Amino acid sequence: MKKLTQLAAGIALVSGAAVSQAVEITGNVTLATDYVFRGVSQTNEKGAIQGGFDADFGNGFYLGTWASNVDFGSEVTTEMDFYGGYGFELSENVALDFSYIYFMYPGDEAALNYQEFVVGLSAYDFEFSVVYSDEYFGDGGPDAFVLSAGYSFSLSEATSLDLHVGLTEADDEVVEGEDNYIDYSIGVTHSVADLDLGLTWYGTDIDDFDNADDRIVFSISKSL
């Protein structure tokens, strides 16, 4: 799930924790014209089929899994994410979330597998997260921190505008010779007939790398 969506999912599960102690299982599926993670295409600018499941234990704890096709120009064609965490409300409009994510890439290049530790804060319509990875994108990868901020507000009952900015900072190269870069996005989501239609513009400050160029992505998502 490689995006601030993880924090949003955790916060959403927190809000349900105060209501019931029963385990609730939910799912999601998405079709998109590209899979963009922190401003960089993970599918070599091709389409993506994605989906996952979440389990809310009703006490602040949650587990989940998510998968997508990827294209790195190698035999690796799939990303599988496994995550868990604990979230709680600090007040009516403020919540804190701690989570762990393991990114797995089945195939001959399993050395790409890595982990992230995430602290997220949701305050009113704002979301903030701090991510740390000790081997970003696999064995021998650099230590890296990712700082993200997002803001979402309703344009109408069925339509929202979502803003995002992120900073990736590492002690060695993470993308095309860069050890740090900024990514940003502006998106609109409209809900109709139990579907979420998304249109998002992504950009970075990375030069001379096609997969990090500005792009517009259209997506169709459904909760199960």
N, CA, C and O of each residue as an XYZ file, in Angstrom:
896
protein
N       0.813     -1.198      0.000
C       0.000      0.000      0.000
C       0.841      1.239      0.000
O       0.277      2.299     -0.269
N       2.023      1.234      0.249
C       3.049      2.222     -0.086
C       2.568      3.651     -0.262
O       2.877      4.279     -1.275
N       1.856      4.158      0.650
C       1.418      5.541      0.579
C       0.853      5.935      1.924
O       0.799      5.108      2.834
N       0.427      7.186      2.071
C      -0.108      7.630      3.354
C      -1.426      6.944      3.654
O      -1.959      7.084      4.754
N      -1.964      6.198      2.685
C      -3.198      5.466      2.894
C      -3.093      4.557      4.107
O      -4.092      4.319      4.786
N      -1.909      4.050      4.387
C      -1.719      3.182      5.528
C      -2.128      3.878      6.812
O      -2.823      3.305      7.651
N      -1.689      5.119      6.955
C      -2.063      5.900      8.127
C      -3.559      6.120      8.154
O      -4.186      5.972      9.203
N      -4.145      6.471      7.017
C      -5.576      6.718      6.963
C      -6.356      5.473      7.353
O      -7.361      5.557      8.059
N      -5.883      4.299      6.884
C      -6.551      3.048      7.230
C      -6.469      2.791      8.720
O      -7.450      2.377      9.337
N      -5.300      3.033      9.303
C      -5.130      2.828     10.731
C      -6.014      3.734     11.546
O      -6.623      3.291     12.520
N      -6.102      5.015     11.167
C      -6.935      5.960     11.887
C      -8.396      5.570     11.777
O      -9.143      5.684     12.749
N      -8.814      5.110     10.599
C     -10.197      4.691     10.417
C     -10.525      3.514     11.312
O     -11.622      3.440     11.864
N      -9.579      2.587     11.463
C      -9.795      1.446     12.331
C      -9.876      1.880     13.785
O     -10.628      1.296     14.565
N      -9.109      2.900     14.157
C      -9.150      3.412     15.525
C     -10.541      3.894     15.871
O     -11.047      3.603     16.955
N     -11.170      4.632     14.961
C     -12.476      5.201     15.238
C     -13.514      4.114     15.466
O     -14.474      4.320     16.209
N     -13.331      2.953     14.833
C     -14.261      1.862     15.034
C     -13.985      1.071     16.290
O     -14.842      0.318     16.752
N     -12.778      1.233     16.859
C     -12.394      0.438     18.011
C     -13.243      0.741     19.221
O     -13.472     -0.142     20.049
N     -13.714      1.964     19.346
C     -14.486      2.341     20.517
C     -15.912      1.822     20.439
O     -16.650      1.875     21.423
N     -16.305      1.315     19.264
C     -17.680      0.910     19.067
C     -17.891     -0.566     19.375
O     -18.905     -0.937     19.968
N     -16.953     -1.402     18.984
C     -17.160     -2.835     19.113
C     -15.840     -3.551     19.316
O     -14.801     -3.120     18.816
N     -15.889     -4.665     20.064
C     -14.703     -5.471     20.290
C     -14.618     -6.639     19.314
O     -13.651     -7.400     19.352
N     -15.606     -6.795     18.445
C     -15.594     -7.889     17.485
C     -14.597     -7.598     16.373
O     -14.382     -6.445     16.001
N     -13.983     -8.673     15.840
C     -13.054     -8.516     14.727
C     -13.843     -8.212     13.457
O     -14.794     -8.918     13.122
N     -13.444     -7.168     12.762
C     -14.106     -6.781     11.521
C     -13.120     -6.910     10.366
O     -12.029     -6.341     10.404
N     -13.508     -7.660      9.343
C     -12.670     -7.866      8.165
C     -13.227     -7.039      7.008
O     -14.412     -7.128      6.688
N     -12.377     -6.246      6.391
C     -12.775     -5.464      5.224
C     -11.769     -5.688      4.102
O     -10.636     -6.103      4.345
N     -12.188     -5.414      2.886
C     -11.312     -5.581      1.735
C     -11.403     -4.397      0.799
O     -12.269     -3.535      0.946
N     -10.501     -4.364     -0.164
C     -10.494     -3.286     -1.147
C      -9.831     -3.771     -2.427
O      -8.949     -4.629     -2.400
N     -10.270     -3.211     -3.544
C      -9.667     -3.535     -4.831
C      -9.599     -2.256     -5.658
O     -10.513     -1.432     -5.614
N      -8.504     -2.093     -6.419
C      -8.285     -0.877     -7.198
C      -7.731     -1.213     -8.577
O      -6.866     -2.078     -8.719
N      -8.233     -0.530     -9.574
C      -7.653     -0.534    -10.917
C      -7.123      0.869    -11.169
O      -7.849      1.844    -10.976
N      -5.862      0.990    -11.599
C      -5.251      2.303    -11.796
C      -4.417      2.324    -13.067
O      -3.933      1.286    -13.519
N      -4.253      3.496    -13.632
C      -3.456      3.631    -14.853
C      -1.960      3.619    -14.565
O      -1.154      3.547    -15.492
N      -1.577      3.688    -13.282
C      -0.172      3.629    -12.868
C      -0.155      3.361    -11.369
O      -1.127      3.657    -10.673
N       0.934      2.808    -10.873
C       1.135      2.641     -9.434
C       2.289      3.554     -9.046
O       3.449      3.270     -9.345
N       1.958      4.643     -8.384
C       2.954      5.639     -8.003
C       3.169      5.583     -6.497
O       2.222      5.697     -5.719
N       4.429      5.406     -6.094
C       4.790      5.345     -4.681
C       5.827      6.422     -4.395
O       6.926      6.410     -4.951
N       5.464      7.346     -3.526
C       6.361      8.459     -3.196
C       6.876      9.158     -4.452
O       8.053      9.501     -4.567
N       5.954      9.353     -5.381
C       6.243     10.112     -6.582
C       6.849      9.340     -7.729
O       7.023      9.900     -8.811
N       7.180      8.064     -7.532
C       7.889      7.275     -8.546
C       7.020      6.104     -9.005
O       6.476      5.374     -8.176
N       6.888      5.924    -10.314
C       6.107      4.812    -10.847
C       6.757      3.483    -10.492
O       7.957      3.296    -10.691
N       5.956      2.562     -9.964
C       6.425      1.216     -9.640
C       6.069      0.211    -10.732
O       6.436     -0.961    -10.648
N       5.355      0.672    -11.753
C       4.923     -0.215    -12.831
C       5.468      0.234    -14.180
O       4.938     -0.140    -15.227
N       6.539      1.045    -14.151
C       7.145      1.539    -15.392
C       6.110      2.243    -16.261
O       6.061      2.067    -17.478
N       5.283      3.047    -15.594
C       4.251      3.866    -16.240
C       3.161      3.035    -16.901
O       2.541      3.477    -17.868
N       2.923      1.831    -16.382
C       1.851      0.970    -16.888
C       0.751      0.851    -15.833
O       0.896      1.332    -14.710
N      -0.349      0.204    -16.214
C      -1.493      0.048    -15.333
C      -1.227     -0.887    -14.170
O      -0.264     -1.654    -14.179
N      -2.102     -0.813    -13.154
C      -1.934     -1.632    -11.952
C      -3.271     -2.196    -11.493
O      -4.311     -1.545    -11.585
N      -3.209     -3.423    -10.998
C      -4.336     -4.069    -10.322
C      -3.904     -4.300     -8.884
O      -2.872     -4.926     -8.639
N      -4.685     -3.800     -7.929
C      -4.272     -3.812     -6.532
C      -5.429     -4.245     -5.639
O      -6.596     -4.094     -6.001
N      -5.095     -4.781     -4.477
C      -6.141     -5.148     -3.536
C      -5.570     -5.583     -2.211
O      -4.384     -5.891     -2.097
N      -6.434     -5.604     -1.205
C      -5.961     -6.005      0.113
C      -7.096     -6.279      1.074
O      -8.270     -6.089      0.757
N      -6.710     -6.738      2.275
C      -7.654     -7.016      3.345
C      -7.130     -6.420      4.644
O      -5.922     -6.374      4.878
N      -8.054     -5.965      5.485
C      -7.714     -5.419      6.797
C      -8.556     -6.088      7.864
O      -9.734     -6.376      7.653
N      -7.941     -6.333      9.017
C      -8.640     -6.891     10.168
C      -8.536     -5.912     11.327
O      -7.438     -5.593     11.783
N      -9.689     -5.433     11.803
C      -9.762     -4.530     12.947
C     -10.208     -5.347     14.153
O     -11.293     -5.928     14.144
N      -9.371     -5.394     15.198
C      -9.669     -6.223     16.360
C     -10.527     -5.507     17.393
O     -10.817     -6.072     18.448
N     -10.936     -4.281     17.110
C     -11.867     -3.588     17.976
C     -11.269     -3.002     19.230
O     -11.993     -2.461     20.066
N      -9.935     -3.100     19.383
C      -9.286     -2.566     20.586
C      -8.107     -1.655     20.241
O      -7.265     -1.366     21.091
N      -8.057     -1.211     18.995
C      -6.961     -0.362     18.542
C      -5.929     -1.096     17.708
O      -5.186     -0.467     16.955
N      -5.867     -2.430     17.830
C      -4.911     -3.217     17.052
C      -5.513     -3.609     15.702
O      -6.719     -3.825     15.588
N      -4.665     -3.697     14.693
C      -5.126     -4.090     13.371
C      -4.003     -4.795     12.614
O      -2.821     -4.604     12.902
N      -4.397     -5.610     11.647
C      -3.479     -6.294     10.741
C      -4.004     -6.137      9.324
O      -5.199     -5.922      9.117
N      -3.114     -6.243      8.353
C      -3.575     -6.149      6.981
C      -2.553     -6.645      5.984
O      -1.383     -6.848      6.311
N      -3.011     -6.834      4.774
C      -2.135     -7.212      3.671
C      -2.625     -6.520      2.414
O      -3.815     -6.236      2.275
N      -1.705     -6.250      1.498
C      -2.037     -5.524      0.273
C      -1.069     -5.977     -0.810
O       0.079     -6.308     -0.514
N      -1.518     -5.997     -2.063
C      -0.661     -6.460     -3.157
C      -0.923     -5.654     -4.420
O      -2.005     -5.100     -4.615
N       0.098     -5.605     -5.275
C      -0.011     -4.924     -6.562
C       0.985     -5.530     -7.533
O       2.005     -6.081     -7.121
N       0.694     -5.430     -8.807
C       1.717     -5.754     -9.800
C       2.737     -4.621     -9.846
O       2.405     -3.468     -9.574
N       3.987     -4.956    -10.194
C       5.063     -3.979    -10.345
C       5.871     -4.329    -11.590
O       5.767     -5.434    -12.123
N       6.674     -3.374    -12.040
C       7.550     -3.612    -13.189
C       8.827     -2.815    -12.984
O       8.863     -1.604    -13.203
N       9.890     -3.523    -12.555
C      11.194     -2.901    -12.347
C      12.180     -3.266    -13.458
O      13.383     -3.036    -13.337
N      11.648     -3.842    -14.546
C      12.524     -4.288    -15.615
C      13.271     -5.559    -15.272
O      14.331     -5.834    -15.835
N      12.718     -6.342    -14.342
C      13.340     -7.601    -13.929
C      12.263     -8.671    -13.864
O      11.149     -8.466    -14.345
N      12.598     -9.831    -13.263
C      11.628    -10.907    -13.150
C      10.628    -10.667    -12.028
O       9.639    -11.393    -11.925
N      10.859     -9.679    -11.198
C       9.923     -9.355    -10.120
C       8.695     -8.673    -10.713
O       8.809     -7.642    -11.376
N       7.522     -9.252    -10.471
C       6.289     -8.707    -11.038
C       5.230     -8.395     -9.988
O       4.166     -7.869    -10.317
N       5.512     -8.716     -8.722
C       4.500     -8.560     -7.681
C       5.092     -7.946     -6.425
O       6.204     -8.284     -6.019
N       4.355     -7.059     -5.825
C       4.670     -6.539     -4.490
C       3.586     -7.009     -3.532
O       2.398     -6.902     -3.833
N       3.994     -7.530     -2.377
C       3.059     -7.934     -1.332
C       3.466     -7.240     -0.036
O       4.613     -7.342      0.397
N       2.524     -6.539      0.574
C       2.785     -5.822      1.821
C       2.023     -6.472      2.965
O       0.863     -6.859      2.816
N       2.686     -6.588      4.104
C       2.073     -7.117      5.317
C       2.305     -6.100      6.431
O       3.431     -5.642      6.626
N       1.268     -5.751      7.150
C       1.419     -4.697      8.141
C       0.519     -4.932      9.350
O      -0.469     -5.664      9.290
N       0.890     -4.299     10.422
C       0.104     -4.337     11.642
C       0.408     -3.108     12.462
O       1.440     -2.462     12.278
N      -0.491     -2.789     13.363
C      -0.246     -1.595     14.156
C      -1.243     -1.422     15.269
O      -2.137     -2.240     15.483
N      -1.056     -0.323     15.969
C      -1.953      0.037     17.067
C      -2.219      1.533     16.996
O      -1.288      2.332     16.894
N      -3.479      1.906     17.050
C      -3.853      3.310     17.005
C      -4.820      3.653     18.121
O      -5.575      2.801     18.590
N      -4.792      4.888     18.533
C      -5.697      5.326     19.599
C      -5.966      6.818     19.451
O      -5.164      7.562     18.885
N      -7.119      7.235     19.978
C      -7.514      8.627     19.908
C      -6.941      9.407     21.081
O      -7.029      8.973     22.230
N      -6.357     10.552     20.787
C      -5.890     11.456     21.833
C      -7.001     12.410     22.243
O      -7.050     12.866     23.386
N      -7.882     12.706     21.312
C      -9.061     13.529     21.564
C     -10.068     13.214     20.473
O      -9.846     12.312     19.665
N     -11.156     13.936     20.442
C     -12.210     13.642     19.474
C     -11.724     13.750     18.032
O     -12.192     13.007     17.169
N     -10.797     14.660     17.758
C     -10.350     14.905     16.393
C      -8.873     14.621     16.156
O      -8.338     14.955     15.099
N      -8.210     14.005     17.137
C      -6.775     13.744     17.024
C      -6.498     12.285     17.373
O      -6.983     11.788     18.390
N      -5.723     11.597     16.538
C      -5.403     10.189     16.778
C      -3.944      9.923     16.438
O      -3.362     10.571     15.569
N      -3.365      8.950     17.144
C      -1.970      8.560     16.959
C      -1.919      7.099     16.551
O      -2.722      6.293     17.020
N      -0.978      6.753     15.678
C      -0.914      5.398     15.141
C       0.540      4.955     15.019
O       1.386      5.695     14.519
N       0.821      3.723     15.487
C       2.150      3.122     15.356
C       2.002      1.850     14.532
O       1.157      1.010     14.842
N       2.816      1.696     13.481
C       2.659      0.518     12.637
C       3.996      0.015     12.113
O       5.006      0.720     12.118
N       3.958     -1.229     11.661
C       5.110     -1.904     11.056
C       4.665     -2.449      9.709
O       3.588     -3.036      9.604
N       5.486     -2.262      8.671
C       5.156     -2.731      7.329
C       6.318     -3.551      6.778
O       7.474     -3.136      6.863
N       6.009     -4.702      6.219
C       7.020     -5.516      5.550
C       6.665     -5.596      4.071
O       5.577     -6.048      3.713
N       7.584     -5.156      3.212
C       7.392     -5.171      1.769
C       8.108     -6.384      1.181
O       9.317     -6.543      1.347
N       7.353     -7.230      0.497
C       7.907     -8.453     -0.079
C       7.746     -8.435     -1.595
O       6.696     -8.072     -2.124
N       8.827     -8.840     -2.285
C       8.822     -8.918     -3.745
C       9.203    -10.335     -4.155
O      10.385    -10.616     -4.355
N       8.220    -11.243     -4.286
C       8.527    -12.630     -4.635
C       9.262    -12.721     -5.967
O       8.987    -11.971     -6.904
N      10.208    -13.664     -6.026
C      10.958    -13.853     -7.260
C      12.440    -13.959     -6.996
O      12.877    -14.044     -5.848
N      13.208    -13.952     -8.067
C      14.649    -14.142     -7.962
C      15.347    -12.989     -7.258
O      16.465    -13.146     -6.766
N      14.693    -11.826     -7.205
C      15.308    -10.671     -6.571
C      14.647    -10.380     -5.227
O      14.280     -9.242     -4.935
N      14.501    -11.424     -4.416
C      13.873    -11.276     -3.112
C      14.675    -10.367     -2.199
O      14.182     -9.952     -1.151
N      15.914    -10.050     -2.585
C      16.730     -9.136     -1.788
C      16.124     -7.739     -1.738
O      16.565     -6.904     -0.949
N      15.121     -7.476     -2.569
C      14.432     -6.188     -2.516
C      13.566     -6.050     -1.270
O      13.190     -4.936     -0.909
N      13.244     -7.154     -0.607
C      12.372     -7.112      0.569
C      12.942     -6.185      1.635
O      14.151     -6.159      1.864
N      12.069     -5.430      2.281
C      12.532     -4.541      3.346
C      11.383     -4.209      4.292
O      10.240     -4.600      4.051
N      11.690     -3.488      5.366
C      10.699     -3.159      6.380
C      10.689     -1.661      6.662
O      11.677     -0.962      6.438
N       9.540     -1.182      7.163
C       9.404      0.209      7.577
C       8.691      0.283      8.917
O       7.798     -0.511      9.212
N       9.102      1.247      9.717
C       8.465      1.551     10.990
C       7.821      2.929     10.860
O       8.471      3.883     10.434
N       6.547      3.032     11.225
C       5.779      4.238     10.930
C       5.110      4.788     12.188
O       4.526      4.041     12.972
N       5.203      6.095     12.365
C       4.427      6.810     13.375
C       3.547      7.802     12.635
O       4.044      8.614     11.854
N       2.248      7.741     12.874
C       1.327      8.620     12.170
C       0.471      9.423     13.125
O       0.102      8.944     14.197
N       0.160     10.628     12.738
C      -0.697     11.517     13.521
C      -1.779     12.072     12.611
O      -1.487     12.607     11.541
N      -3.032     11.943     13.040
C      -4.156     12.519     12.323
C      -4.780     13.588     13.202
O      -5.163     13.319     14.340
N      -4.884     14.804     12.674
C      -5.459     15.915     13.434
C      -6.437     16.667     12.545
O      -6.041     17.345     11.597
N      -7.728     16.536     12.868
C      -8.769     17.140     12.061
C      -8.629     16.635     10.622
O      -8.725     15.426     10.411
N      -8.412     17.480      9.639
C      -8.299     17.022      8.251
C      -6.855     16.847      7.804
O      -6.599     16.620      6.622
N      -5.909     16.950      8.733
C      -4.488     16.817      8.410
C      -3.974     15.434      8.808
O      -4.448     14.842      9.777
N      -3.003     14.928      8.053
C      -2.328     13.683      8.398
C      -0.825     13.867      8.246
O      -0.354     14.436      7.261
N      -0.074     13.377      9.237
C       1.379     13.472      9.226
C       1.951     12.095      9.536
O       1.358     11.333     10.300
N       3.100     11.774      8.949
C       3.745     10.502      9.270
C       5.253     10.633      9.190
O       5.793     11.423      8.414
N       5.922      9.829     10.020
C       7.375      9.692      9.996
C       7.674      8.215      9.783
O       7.211      7.368     10.546
N       8.445      7.906      8.747
C       8.771      6.524      8.395
C      10.278      6.329      8.495
O      11.057      7.180      8.065
N      10.683      5.187      9.074
C      12.106      4.837      9.112
C      12.297      3.447      8.536
O      11.536      2.530      8.846
N      13.319      3.289      7.691
C      13.706      1.980      7.171
C      15.208      1.812      7.333
O      15.978      2.707      6.982
N      15.627      0.662      7.865
C      17.059      0.425      8.074
C      17.752     -0.101      6.818
O      18.977     -0.043      6.721
N      16.978     -0.614      5.852
C      17.535     -1.065      4.568
C      16.503     -0.770      3.490
O      15.815     -1.672      3.011
N      16.403      0.483      3.117
C      15.362      0.938      2.197
C      15.481      0.231      0.851
O      16.524      0.287      0.199
N      14.423     -0.423      0.452
C      14.361     -1.198     -0.787
C      15.376     -2.323     -0.839
O      15.991     -2.553     -1.881
N      15.564     -3.035      0.282
C      16.256     -4.301      0.216
C      17.588     -4.387      0.916
O      18.097     -3.397      1.444
N      18.161     -5.609      0.916
C      19.439     -5.889      1.563
C      20.511     -4.933      1.065
O      20.687     -4.739     -0.138
N      21.219     -4.343      2.012
C      22.273     -3.419      1.644
C      21.796     -2.028      1.310
O      22.599     -1.156      0.978
N      20.483     -1.805      1.394
C      19.939     -0.483      1.109
C      20.277      0.501      2.213
O      20.684      0.096      3.302
N      20.114      1.787      1.945
C      20.496      2.808      2.925
C      19.482      2.965      4.046
O      18.317      2.594      3.904
N      19.942      3.521      5.166
C      19.010      4.004      6.173
C      18.242      5.171      5.567
O      18.825      6.010      4.881
N      16.943      5.225      5.816
C      16.145      6.289      5.212
C      15.018      6.718      6.132
O      14.433      5.908      6.851
N      14.728      8.001      6.096
C      13.557      8.567      6.752
C      12.662      9.177      5.680
O      13.143      9.756      4.707
N      11.357      9.038      5.872
C      10.392      9.666      4.977
C       9.405     10.461      5.823
O       8.731      9.899      6.687
N       9.321     11.749      5.580
C       8.377     12.623      6.268
C       7.257     12.974      5.299
O       7.520     13.384      4.169
N       6.010     12.815      5.734
C       4.876     13.075      4.854
C       3.829     13.913      5.562
O       3.644     13.811      6.775
N       3.151     14.736      4.790
C       2.034     15.522      5.299
C       0.929     15.522      4.257
O       1.194     15.595      3.057
N      -0.301     15.440      4.718
C      -1.431     15.444      3.807
C      -2.591     16.229      4.379
O      -2.719     16.381      5.594
N      -3.424     16.720      3.499
C      -4.617     17.457      3.916
C      -5.750     17.076      2.984
O      -5.586     17.079      1.764
N      -6.902     16.748      3.557
C      -8.056     16.341      2.771
C      -9.284     17.116      3.231
O      -9.527     17.255      4.430
N     -10.045     17.612      2.283
C     -11.283     18.289      2.663
C     -12.349     18.028      1.609
O     -12.045     17.745      0.450
N     -13.595     18.129      2.034
C     -14.729     17.803      1.175
C     -15.089     18.970      0.272
O     -15.221     20.107      0.723
N     -15.243     18.670     -1.003
C     -15.769     19.647     -1.947
C     -17.285     19.545     -2.028
O     -17.974     20.519     -2.331
N     -17.788     18.349     -1.751
C     -19.224     18.092     -1.679
C     -19.410     16.822     -0.867
O     -18.439     16.260     -0.361
N     -20.630     16.375     -0.741
C     -20.894     15.161      0.039
C     -20.188     13.944     -0.550
O     -19.838     13.018      0.181
N     -19.975     13.940     -1.863
C     -19.391     12.772     -2.530
C     -17.999     13.021     -3.085
O     -17.397     12.112     -3.657
N     -17.472     14.235     -2.931
C     -16.205     14.584     -3.577
C     -15.236     15.198     -2.583
O     -15.620     16.045     -1.775
N     -13.972     14.771     -2.641
C     -12.947     15.320     -1.749
C     -11.714     15.723     -2.545
O     -11.446     15.187     -3.620
N     -10.968     16.681     -1.995
C      -9.701     17.124     -2.561
C      -8.597     16.717     -1.605
O      -8.683     16.990     -0.408
N      -7.548     16.060     -2.122
C      -6.481     15.524     -1.284
C      -5.138     16.107     -1.709
O      -4.768     16.043     -2.882
N      -4.413     16.675     -0.752
C      -3.101     17.271     -0.996
C      -2.042     16.496     -0.229
O      -2.290     16.049      0.891
N      -0.855     16.330     -0.825
C       0.213     15.563     -0.178
C       1.570     16.137     -0.544
O       1.787     16.588     -1.669
N       2.489     16.114      0.431
C       3.890     16.424      0.168
C       4.742     15.507      1.030
O       4.399     15.244      2.183
N       5.850     15.017      0.482
C       6.718     14.107      1.219
C       8.180     14.396      0.956
O       8.550     14.874     -0.117
N       9.004     14.102      1.939
C      10.459     14.242      1.823
C      11.103     12.913      2.156
O      10.911     12.388      3.253
N      11.868     12.359      1.222
C      12.652     11.147      1.458
C      14.108     11.545      1.641
O      14.688     12.209      0.783
N      14.700     11.138      2.766
C      16.081     11.503      3.112
C      16.817     10.238      3.511
O      16.418      9.559      4.457
N      17.911      9.908      2.782
C      18.661      8.679      3.040
C      20.149      8.974      3.115
O      20.597     10.052      2.725
N      20.924      7.996      3.625
C      22.370      8.188      3.723
C      23.114      7.657      2.501
O      24.343      7.586      2.491
N      22.349      7.284      1.465
C      22.936      6.851      0.193
C      21.852      6.950     -0.872
O      20.728      7.358     -0.584
N      22.188      6.579     -2.091
C      21.248      6.711     -3.208
C      19.971      5.916     -2.978
O      20.016      4.764     -2.545
N      18.827      6.541     -3.272
C      17.547      5.841     -3.223
C      16.866      5.814     -4.593
O      16.196      4.837     -4.928
N      17.030      6.871     -5.384
C      16.430      6.933     -6.723
C      17.376      7.645     -7.675
O      17.670      8.826     -7.485
N      17.855      6.949     -8.693
C      18.620      7.559     -9.782
C      19.667      8.564     -9.306
O      19.695      9.709     -9.759
N      20.527      8.125     -8.388
C      21.613      8.964     -7.912
C      21.228      9.951     -6.834
O      22.090     10.670     -6.328
N      19.956     10.007     -6.466
C      19.486     10.952     -5.455
C      19.419     10.277     -4.087
O      18.887      9.175     -3.958
N      19.965     10.949     -3.057
C      19.810     10.434     -1.698
C      18.726     11.185     -0.938
O      18.430     10.857      0.211
N      18.140     12.181     -1.566
C      16.970     12.842     -0.989
C      16.168     13.488     -2.114
O      16.728     13.935     -3.116
N      14.878     13.531     -1.938
C      14.020     14.179     -2.931
C      12.665     14.487     -2.312
O      12.307     13.958     -1.260
N      11.927     15.349     -2.984
C      10.590     15.746     -2.547
C       9.566     15.225     -3.552
O       9.783     15.290     -4.762
N       8.456     14.709     -3.042
C       7.343     14.335     -3.912
C       6.086     15.054     -3.446
O       5.977     15.460     -2.289
N       5.139     15.203     -4.366
C       3.915     15.932     -4.039
C       2.797     15.450     -4.950
O       3.047     14.899     -6.022
N       1.564     15.664     -4.513
C       0.423     15.250     -5.323
C      -0.810     16.070     -4.962
O      -0.951     16.570     -3.846
N      -1.691     16.188     -5.941
C      -3.001     16.808     -5.764
C      -4.012     15.872     -6.411
O      -3.885     15.534     -7.588
N      -5.015     15.454     -5.646
C      -5.973     14.503     -6.175
C      -7.405     14.852     -5.835
O      -7.677     15.532     -4.845
N      -8.314     14.381     -6.665
C      -9.752     14.522     -6.431
C     -10.357     13.128     -6.438
O     -10.086     12.331     -7.336
N     -11.181     12.836     -5.432
C     -11.875     11.553     -5.351
C     -13.379     11.802     -5.329
O     -13.871     12.640     -4.573
N     -14.097     11.065     -6.164
C     -15.554     11.202     -6.228
C     -16.177      9.821     -6.057
O     -15.798      8.874     -6.747
N     -17.126      9.709     -5.146
C     -17.802      8.445     -4.870
C     -19.123      8.389     -5.620
O     -19.933      9.313     -5.546
N     -19.332      7.287     -6.347
C     -20.571      7.104     -7.085
C     -20.832      5.610     -7.235
O     -19.938      4.848     -7.601
N     -22.065      5.200     -6.948
C     -22.474      3.800     -7.121
C     -21.519      2.831     -6.433
O     -21.126      1.827     -7.026
N     -21.140      3.120     -5.186
C     -20.248      2.271     -4.383
C     -18.832      2.186     -4.940
O     -18.071      1.301     -4.549
N     -18.470      3.078     -5.833
C     -17.117      3.133     -6.372
C     -16.484      4.477     -6.031
O     -17.172      5.495     -5.953
N     -15.168      4.472     -5.829
C     -14.409      5.701     -5.632
C     -13.585      5.957     -6.888
O     -12.705      5.168     -7.231
N     -13.870      7.049     -7.563
C     -13.148      7.424     -8.777
C     -12.112      8.476     -8.413
O     -12.450      9.512     -7.840
N     -10.848      8.214     -8.744
C      -9.777      9.122     -8.363
C      -9.012      9.653     -9.558
O      -8.768      8.930    -10.524
N      -8.635     10.920     -9.487
C      -7.792     11.537    -10.505
C      -6.718     12.328     -9.767
O      -7.027     13.300     -9.078
N      -5.449     11.914     -9.906
C      -4.368     12.484     -9.101
C      -3.189     12.889     -9.973
O      -2.769     12.148    -10.862
N      -2.668     14.067     -9.704
C      -1.439     14.539    -10.345
C      -0.281     14.340     -9.380
O      -0.339     14.786     -8.234
N       0.772     13.668     -9.842
C       1.963     13.397     -9.036
C       3.166     14.121     -9.625
O       3.261     14.303    -10.839
N       4.087     14.533     -8.751
C       5.316     15.152     -9.212
C       6.433     14.976     -8.205
O       6.182     14.666     -7.040
N       7.680     15.175     -8.652
C       8.857     15.129     -7.780
C       9.843     16.197     -8.253
O       9.654     16.821     -9.297
N      10.902     16.391     -7.458
C      11.977     17.294     -7.891
C      13.161     16.527     -8.471
O      14.265     17.064     -8.565
N      12.931     15.257     -8.865
C      13.972     14.430     -9.480
C      14.066     14.756    -10.968
O      13.047     14.803    -11.657
N      15.270     14.980    -11.464
C      15.481     15.302    -12.878
C      15.924     14.066    -13.668
O      16.563     13.165    -13.125
N      15.580     14.039    -14.941
C      16.105     13.049    -15.894
C      15.811     11.605    -15.499
O      16.666     10.733    -15.651
N      14.602     11.350    -14.991
C      14.183      9.978    -14.692
C      12.707      9.879    -15.036
O      11.857     10.431    -14.338
N      12.406      9.164    -16.128
C      11.042      9.123    -16.649
C      10.021      8.682    -15.607
O       8.928      9.244    -15.538
N      10.367      7.675    -14.789
C       9.410      7.150    -13.819
C       9.117      8.109    -12.670
O       8.217      7.861    -11.867
N       9.877      9.208    -12.589
C       9.624     10.220    -11.559
C       9.113     11.525    -12.151
O       9.012     12.530    -11.447
N       8.789     11.516    -13.440
C       8.241     12.710    -14.076
C       6.824     12.991    -13.585
O       6.176     12.125    -12.997
N       6.352     14.212    -13.833
C       4.962     14.538    -13.521
C       4.040     13.606    -14.293
O       4.321     13.239    -15.434
N       2.933     13.228    -13.654
C       1.991     12.327    -14.304
C       0.612     12.478    -13.676
O       0.478     12.918    -12.534
N      -0.394     12.111    -14.429
C      -1.766     12.079    -13.933
C      -2.233     10.634    -13.945
O      -2.085      9.933    -14.945
N      -2.796     10.194    -12.829
C      -3.227      8.805    -12.673
C      -4.728      8.768    -12.391
O      -5.229      9.496    -11.535
N      -5.428      7.915    -13.117
C      -6.856      7.682    -12.887
C      -7.026      6.327    -12.217
O      -6.358      5.362    -12.588
N      -7.911      6.250    -11.239
C      -8.127      4.991    -10.520
C      -9.603      4.780    -10.216
O     -10.373      5.732    -10.083
N      -9.976      3.513    -10.112
C     -11.315      3.103     -9.691
C     -11.137      2.131     -8.534
O     -10.464      1.111     -8.680
N     -11.732      2.437     -7.388
C     -11.576      1.599     -6.195
C     -12.942      1.211     -5.646
O     -13.930      1.930     -5.793
N     -12.957      0.039     -5.005
C     -14.183     -0.422     -4.357
C     -13.837     -1.085     -3.040
O     -12.918     -1.900     -2.969
N     -14.573     -0.736     -1.997
C     -14.428     -1.389     -0.700
C     -15.323     -2.614     -0.661
O     -16.438     -2.596     -1.183
N     -14.832     -3.679     -0.039
C     -15.563     -4.948     -0.010
C     -16.077     -5.243      1.394
O     -16.718     -6.271      1.613
